[in-house]
Amino acid sequence: MVRDGFLYAFGLGVVAVLLWWLTHITLLAAIPVVLAIFFLWFFRDPNRKIPAEPGQIVSPADGVVTEAEWIETVTGSRLRLSIFLNVFDVHVNRAPVSGTVKIVEHRDGQFMNAMNPESVLYNEQTLVVIEGDGYDVGFKQIAGLLARRIVCNVKPGDRVERGQRVGLIKFGSRVDVLMPAEANLRVKMGARVKGGSTVLAVVPQPDDLVLEA
């Protein structure tokens, strides 16, 4: 359970007690109780089995794969995969690979629907780039129509492990993953993925390249 869930639930519990004390109307007092239960459920943080094979890139978020394409960036070709999170998904974010955090950049912006392709350009977002074993993997926490706060708990220089909890986006949102262009995709459009446990792609290892040669 994320700490925020307890804070919201406690506050709503106090509201419920006050409403009951002031009005003695059960239905009225029940509304904040129901909301408290929702927030406890929303901020759940289940344990996940983390894949351990070399070169595997795991999903940084729960949700549905909505885009998968190769794009050109200032650092070269990249495989970009987009994951849409609705309000019912687990919103804890996890590191897609083990390595050292190179970049953490937050950018203020709009709060348009995360399903809109332009949201990656204009919405509030935080970019995290991790230097893995010979390659970099980045992911963007992108705010959505309901998401109003992005939480990132890592900074440049931090060492992270694959599947480690690194942040949170509150309510509906989107996460983009930027992977090496040579990565072999392991999921399809429309696939439902789980943060920390679903393998999105696999980067060929030196031994694999030798065997292919």
Kinemage of the C-alpha trace (Angstrom):
@kinemage 1
@onewidth
@group {chain A} dominant
@subgroup {mainchain}
@vectorlist {calphas} color= white
{ca met a 1} P 0.000 0.000 0.000
{ca val a 2} L 1.315 3.440 -0.993
{ca arg a 3} L 1.413 5.901 1.911
{ca asp a 4} L -0.871 8.314 0.045
{ca gly a 5} L -3.713 5.808 0.315
{ca phe a 6} L -3.596 5.875 4.111
{ca leu a 7} L -3.454 9.695 4.140
{ca tyr a 8} L -6.502 10.069 1.908
{ca ala a 9} L -8.398 7.367 3.804
{ca phe a 10} L -7.609 8.925 7.183
{ca gly a 11} L -8.773 12.363 6.058
{ca leu a 12} L -12.009 10.974 4.660
{ca gly a 13} L -12.515 8.946 7.835
{ca val a 14} L -12.340 12.160 9.865
{ca val a 15} L -14.885 13.753 7.513
{ca ala a 16} L -17.222 10.760 7.961
{ca val a 17} L -17.039 11.010 11.757
{ca leu a 18} L -17.742 14.748 11.682
{ca leu a 19} L -20.689 14.318 9.319
{ca trp a 20} L -22.191 11.624 11.518
{ca trp a 21} L -21.646 13.698 14.656
{ca leu a 22} L -23.208 16.801 13.117
{ca thr a 23} L -26.092 15.261 11.154
{ca his a 24} L -26.631 11.646 12.317
{ca ile a 25} L -27.486 10.888 8.683
{ca thr a 26} L -26.005 7.482 7.887
{ca leu a 27} L -26.126 7.877 4.091
{ca leu a 28} L -24.316 11.194 4.223
{ca ala a 29} L -21.576 9.847 6.479
{ca ala a 30} L -21.235 6.742 4.293
{ca ile a 31} L -20.108 8.739 1.247
{ca pro a 32} L -16.612 9.619 2.588
{ca val a 33} L -16.293 6.063 3.941
{ca val a 34} L -16.855 4.654 0.443
{ca leu a 35} L -14.324 7.134 -0.958
{ca ala a 36} L -11.809 6.129 1.728
{ca ile a 37} L -12.165 2.476 0.742
{ca phe a 38} L -11.680 3.439 -2.927
{ca phe a 39} L -8.450 5.318 -2.178
{ca leu a 40} L -7.092 2.412 -0.130
{ca trp a 41} L -7.780 0.150 -3.110
{ca phe a 42} L -6.474 2.619 -5.703
{ca phe a 43} L -3.125 3.062 -3.973
{ca arg a 44} L -2.515 -0.675 -3.698
{ca asp a 45} L 1.044 -1.811 -4.337
{ca pro a 46} L 1.134 -5.568 -5.019
{ca asn a 47} L 4.357 -7.547 -5.036
{ca arg a 48} L 5.496 -8.747 -8.443
{ca lys a 49} L 7.733 -11.558 -9.672
{ca ile a 50} L 10.594 -9.805 -11.486
{ca pro a 51} L 12.084 -11.559 -14.577
{ca ala a 52} L 15.818 -12.188 -14.247
{ca glu a 53} L 17.077 -13.050 -17.749
{ca pro a 54} L 19.733 -10.739 -19.296
{ca gly a 55} L 18.512 -8.109 -21.757
{ca gln a 56} L 14.900 -8.165 -20.636
{ca ile a 57} L 13.079 -4.838 -20.401
{ca val a 58} L 10.033 -4.997 -18.144
{ca ser a 59} L 7.019 -2.752 -18.140
{ca pro a 60} L 7.343 0.289 -15.859
{ca ala a 61} L 3.559 0.404 -15.397
{ca asp a 62} L 0.317 -1.543 -15.393
{ca gly a 63} L -2.016 -0.835 -18.294
{ca val a 64} L -2.710 -1.499 -21.972
{ca val a 65} L -0.227 -1.160 -24.833
{ca thr a 66} L -1.625 1.509 -27.152
{ca glu a 67} L 1.351 2.321 -29.399
{ca ala a 68} L 4.531 0.594 -30.564
{ca glu a 69} L 6.743 2.243 -33.157
{ca trp a 70} L 10.321 3.067 -34.095
{ca ile a 71} L 11.103 6.769 -33.869
{ca glu a 72} L 14.088 9.014 -34.543
{ca thr a 73} L 15.537 10.995 -31.635
{ca val a 74} L 18.616 13.169 -31.152
{ca thr a 75} L 20.391 10.058 -29.859
{ca gly a 76} L 19.356 7.862 -32.799
{ca ser a 77} L 16.584 5.393 -33.564
{ca arg a 78} L 14.519 4.181 -30.627
{ca leu a 79} L 11.659 1.747 -30.105
{ca arg a 80} L 8.852 3.594 -28.342
{ca leu a 81} L 6.051 1.759 -26.604
{ca ser a 82} L 3.116 3.542 -24.953
{ca ile a 83} L 1.080 2.186 -22.045
{ca phe a 84} L -2.256 3.704 -21.047
{ca leu a 85} L -3.324 3.447 -17.409
{ca asn a 86} L -6.978 3.875 -16.502
{ca val a 87} L -8.218 4.759 -13.034
{ca phe a 88} L -8.558 1.053 -12.119
{ca asp a 89} L -4.915 0.133 -12.807
{ca val a 90} L -2.110 -0.032 -10.245
{ca his a 91} L -0.344 3.332 -10.570
{ca val a 92} L 3.001 2.499 -8.955
{ca asn a 93} L 5.836 2.786 -11.501
{ca arg a 94} L 8.853 0.458 -11.620
{ca ala a 95} L 12.303 0.547 -13.215
{ca pro a 96} L 12.302 -1.245 -16.599
{ca val a 97} L 15.984 -2.270 -16.296
{ca ser a 98} L 18.775 -2.391 -13.758
{ca gly a 99} L 21.354 0.365 -13.983
{ca thr a 100} L 22.274 3.900 -13.005
{ca val a 101} L 19.862 6.796 -13.373
{ca lys a 102} L 21.389 9.261 -15.863
{ca ile a 103} L 18.592 11.779 -16.337
{ca val a 104} L 15.516 12.908 -14.422
{ca glu a 105} L 13.745 15.792 -16.154
{ca his a 106} L 10.364 17.182 -15.148
{ca arg a 107} L 8.390 19.387 -17.510
{ca asp a 108} L 5.217 21.273 -16.679
{ca gly a 109} L 2.433 21.127 -19.220
{ca gln a 110} L -1.199 20.455 -19.991
{ca phe a 111} L -3.539 17.716 -18.774
{ca met a 112} L -5.207 16.540 -21.986
{ca asn a 113} L -6.497 12.995 -22.364
{ca ala a 114} L -3.530 10.592 -22.209
{ca met a 115} L -4.968 8.639 -25.168
{ca asn a 116} L -4.375 11.693 -27.357
{ca pro a 117} L -1.089 11.242 -29.285
{ca glu a 118} L -0.259 14.914 -28.650
{ca ser a 119} L -0.226 14.314 -24.887
{ca val a 120} L 3.359 13.054 -25.164
{ca leu a 121} L 4.346 16.493 -26.475
{ca tyr a 122} L 2.261 18.863 -24.390
{ca asn a 123} L 1.233 17.190 -21.119
{ca glu a 124} L 3.068 17.484 -17.826
{ca gln a 125} L 5.675 14.719 -17.690
{ca thr a 126} L 8.837 13.394 -16.109
{ca leu a 127} L 11.531 11.663 -18.169
{ca val a 128} L 13.809 9.124 -16.477
{ca val a 129} L 16.748 7.585 -18.355
{ca ile a 130} L 18.561 4.557 -16.945
{ca glu a 131} L 21.962 3.458 -18.180
{ca gly a 132} L 21.815 -0.320 -18.252
{ca asp a 133} L 24.327 -2.935 -19.332
{ca gly a 134} L 25.590 -1.341 -22.544
{ca tyr a 135} L 22.370 0.477 -23.467
{ca asp a 136} L 20.003 3.124 -22.157
{ca val a 137} L 16.284 2.743 -21.470
{ca gly a 138} L 14.081 5.729 -20.749
{ca phe a 139} L 10.508 6.076 -19.625
{ca lys a 140} L 8.177 9.050 -19.394
{ca gln a 141} L 5.559 9.452 -16.686
{ca ile a 142} L 2.890 11.466 -18.523
{ca ala a 143} L -0.012 13.099 -16.721
{ca gly a 144} L -3.515 12.592 -18.121
{ca leu a 145} L -6.935 14.183 -17.942
{ca leu a 146} L -7.384 13.200 -14.279
{ca ala a 147} L -3.762 12.808 -13.232
{ca arg a 148} L -2.575 15.961 -11.504
{ca arg a 149} L 0.561 14.806 -9.775
{ca ile a 150} L 3.614 12.851 -10.899
{ca val a 151} L 5.828 11.376 -8.186
{ca cys a 152} L 9.402 10.341 -9.051
{ca asn a 153} L 11.525 8.959 -6.235
{ca val a 154} L 14.880 8.671 -8.014
{ca lys a 155} L 17.573 11.179 -8.981
{ca pro a 156} L 20.623 11.131 -11.262
{ca gly a 157} L 23.334 8.863 -9.906
{ca asp a 158} L 20.951 6.484 -8.114
{ca arg a 159} L 21.401 2.774 -8.697
{ca val a 160} L 18.134 0.949 -9.442
{ca glu a 161} L 17.257 -2.677 -10.001
{ca arg a 162} L 14.870 -4.047 -12.597
{ca gly a 163} L 11.340 -3.945 -11.202
{ca gln a 164} L 12.232 -1.581 -8.356
{ca arg a 165} L 9.516 0.881 -7.347
{ca val a 166} L 10.553 4.326 -8.598
{ca gly a 167} L 7.445 6.503 -8.579
{ca leu a 168} L 3.729 6.985 -8.985
{ca ile a 169} L 1.235 8.774 -11.203
{ca lys a 170} L -2.041 9.609 -9.489
{ca phe a 171} L -5.170 8.540 -11.419
{ca gly a 172} L -5.459 7.998 -15.193
{ca ser a 173} L -2.250 8.562 -17.129
{ca arg a 174} L 0.277 7.236 -19.641
{ca val a 175} L 3.810 5.889 -19.586
{ca asp a 176} L 6.057 5.815 -22.667
{ca val a 177} L 9.092 3.533 -22.776
{ca leu a 178} L 12.071 4.361 -25.021
{ca met a 179} L 14.197 1.326 -25.822
{ca pro a 180} L 17.127 0.536 -28.141
{ca ala a 181} L 16.001 0.164 -31.760
{ca glu a 182} L 17.431 -3.369 -31.903
{ca ala a 183} L 15.234 -4.562 -29.035
{ca asn a 184} L 12.943 -7.463 -29.958
{ca leu a 185} L 9.358 -6.645 -29.009
{ca arg a 186} L 7.581 -9.260 -26.857
{ca val a 187} L 4.104 -7.703 -26.585
{ca lys a 188} L 1.383 -6.790 -29.066
{ca met a 189} L -0.887 -3.798 -29.435
{ca gly a 190} L -3.788 -4.047 -27.026
{ca ala a 191} L -1.899 -6.347 -24.652
{ca arg a 192} L -2.420 -5.801 -20.931
{ca val a 193} L 0.870 -5.515 -19.066
{ca lys a 194} L 1.923 -5.465 -15.423
{ca gly a 195} L 4.604 -3.210 -14.007
{ca gly a 196} L 7.793 -5.012 -13.060
{ca ser a 197} L 6.719 -8.425 -14.346
{ca thr a 198} L 5.684 -8.228 -18.022
{ca val a 199} L 8.632 -8.373 -20.446
{ca leu a 200} L 8.105 -5.695 -23.107
{ca ala a 201} L 11.196 -6.415 -25.181
{ca val a 202} L 14.548 -8.169 -25.112
{ca val a 203} L 17.839 -6.572 -26.134
{ca pro a 204} L 20.144 -9.054 -27.948
{ca gln a 205} L 23.140 -9.973 -25.829
{ca pro a 206} L 26.732 -10.285 -27.136
{ca asp a 207} L 26.579 -14.091 -26.907
{ca asp a 208} L 23.419 -14.100 -29.034
{ca leu a 209} L 25.121 -11.998 -31.719
{ca val a 210} L 28.114 -14.360 -31.795
{ca leu a 211} L 25.835 -17.383 -32.238
{ca glu a 212} L 23.906 -15.659 -35.065
{ca ala a 213} L 27.204 -14.821 -36.830
